């Protein structure tokens, strides 16, 4: 299966700081999604982004499919951004492989 | 917004019991999935279904079965629960591969403890 590596594994931010999370994958994909798991365990879909760039408020994501990586940008971080961010990819439309996640802690 | 509802937030069962985990989605999604999440192992796909009465094995189907009799409902069945099935179980759904809209939406999870 496709290997998914996320970096860094842990990130501690001061409120208001910006950050970049990275997702590398081992093969070509036609499906890439970013999720945020809040401290209560709920997984929220942030982006469906197999290629290109998207923005949603303070979050944006870029996928460079030809180079097999995706980046998630968090700007002006808030304490509510804390949690685990997962990247998930697939090459066959339905069987997503998840990375191990980046744990983000935003301190007030 | 899509709503994926799992019947229980916490569940405690005994070894050998038959366990049913229920999941319902309200957005007419074609595809439904069951994952389990374990510390250090991440999210792993157990089974998925792309249509009523259709199912396919994921990465770790052993010890589990599924049922999809209606489009909105996808059940995960542990025929004889074992302690190594203690985990967080997450149900998810997505619209349809053919539309190109494949965003995955998750329920809030069921933390199952098998004693």
Interface residues (C-beta under 8 A of the other chain):
Chain A: X1 X31 X33 X35 X40 X41 X42 X43 X44 X45 X48 X86 X88 X93 X94 X95 X96 X98 X99 X100 X101
Chain B: X31 X42 X43 X45 X48 X50 X58 X59 X88 X90 X92 X94 X97 X101 X102 X103 X104 X105 X106 X108 X109
